């Protein structure tokens, strides 16, 4: 292989891609879209509120209405004196939006049933709020029915909400907070990012090969360079494009976020209503229950001292716990692993896609041949998506070792901690598989790139591979 010619092909492929308007648009547009998506999420969270609705309560049981407390979404009024049948078909005449009809008290089962009537379906937030109030009313009635003095205080006293503090301990006995929910989030982000990059840039290689073949440009190119040099030059050129774009995304995203933070103020973000809503999402609060030795009240109270914060045993809640957990991550290992698995994962799939692309004159001609290549990539993504549930399970372990799925699955495992032997074995097998597949793909590419006139099959690929 002539390195000088290879460098020319790499440079040609690289410059052709980075000079395109689509490259510039995606490179500079993605960071803006990223920040815009976050701003849109905040806007939706702040704006996704039901309009205040008036709820007419028909409560012959007498135990529910006292628990119907108003909030910024629901306003309750007692309409027990008016029959349900005369109200439910003309709610607007009574100036209400919802009719809550409670059954008479069942003294045997010590409960009631309830129905709502409205012109439009209830929102989830309104439905859950009404259900919660009815449940509280029934619980209160059942507690009082035992006629045990102080029973309500006893039950309140025995009820406990335990926050499990998770730590990892290294060989030297050092402890670090390790909330699984934070690791889960990072695991999913890494897996999705790598899947997207491999699929995107491998597809770019495939499209480039098909474009050159269909336009007959490849016939001119192979008259000056070998087909192997052409294939690897194209793959490496696109890889450099990918790394350039990825680096620019990181730099530009950081610059945009830093600019917005300095303009808006990070303290406003930390105290924003949207942040509180994010913290209240399912699974988030459990992931931020504790950081040892940190007292949030001491951080927000200007009169508190650093000693009080250090000596406090209270388990804090809030975004500070997320930062505390993220601080324990091995970022050099994560970044290095991401680069290694991205490079070799991309090279593996790009070589396979290049071989497939050489067999057809259009994307439609190669659709059937793409299935065996895309399926392992999808399987790896599905395994990685659930790796946080059992990162050391057999299927996740094998997914992180098998080369066709390891780039995605191993990255999903790394935040939870991976033995060095597993990591080394996974990388070695991935590199060896890439070398073998690149060699086989080069043989197929050499023959297929000049084949025209018919739709190729797997039998044709096998025949081309066996040719000397």
HELIX and SHEET records of a PDB file:
HELIX    1   1 UNK A    3  UNK A   18  1                                  16    
HELIX    2   2 UNK A   21  UNK A   47  1                                  27    
HELIX    3   3 UNK A   65  UNK A   67  5                                   3    
HELIX    4   4 UNK A   84  UNK A   87  1                                   4    
HELIX    5   5 UNK A   91  UNK A   94  5                                   4    
HELIX    6   6 UNK A  124  UNK A  145  1                                  22    
HELIX    7   7 UNK A  151  UNK A  158  1                                   8    
HELIX    8   8 UNK A  180  UNK A  214  1                                  35    
HELIX    9   9 UNK A  217  UNK A  221  1                                   5    
HELIX   10  10 UNK A  227  UNK A  264  1                                  38    
HELIX   11  11 UNK A  266  UNK A  270  1                                   5    
HELIX   12  12 UNK A  273  UNK A  279  1                                   7    
HELIX   13  13 UNK A  286  UNK A  288  5                                   3    
HELIX   14  14 UNK A  296  UNK A  300  1                                   5    
HELIX   15  15 UNK A  306  UNK A  311  1                                   6    
HELIX   16  16 UNK A  319  UNK A  326  1                                   8    
HELIX   17  17 UNK A  331  UNK A  357  1                                  27    
HELIX   18  18 UNK A  363  UNK A  366  5                                   4    
HELIX   19  19 UNK A  367  UNK A  385  1                                  19    
HELIX   20  20 UNK A  394  UNK A  401  1                                   8    
HELIX   21  21 UNK A  403  UNK A  414  1                                  12    
HELIX   22  22 UNK A  420  UNK A  448  1                                  29    
HELIX   23  23 UNK A  458  UNK A  466  1                                   9    
SHEET    1   A 4 UNK A  74  UNK A  78  0                                        
SHEET    2   A 4 UNK A  53  UNK A  59  1                                        
SHEET    3   A 4 UNK A  98  UNK A 102  1                                        
SHEET    4   A 4 UNK A 114  UNK A 118 -1                                        
SHEET    1   B 2 UNK A 167  UNK A 169  0                                        
SHEET    2   B 2 UNK A 175  UNK A 177 -1                                        
END                                                                             
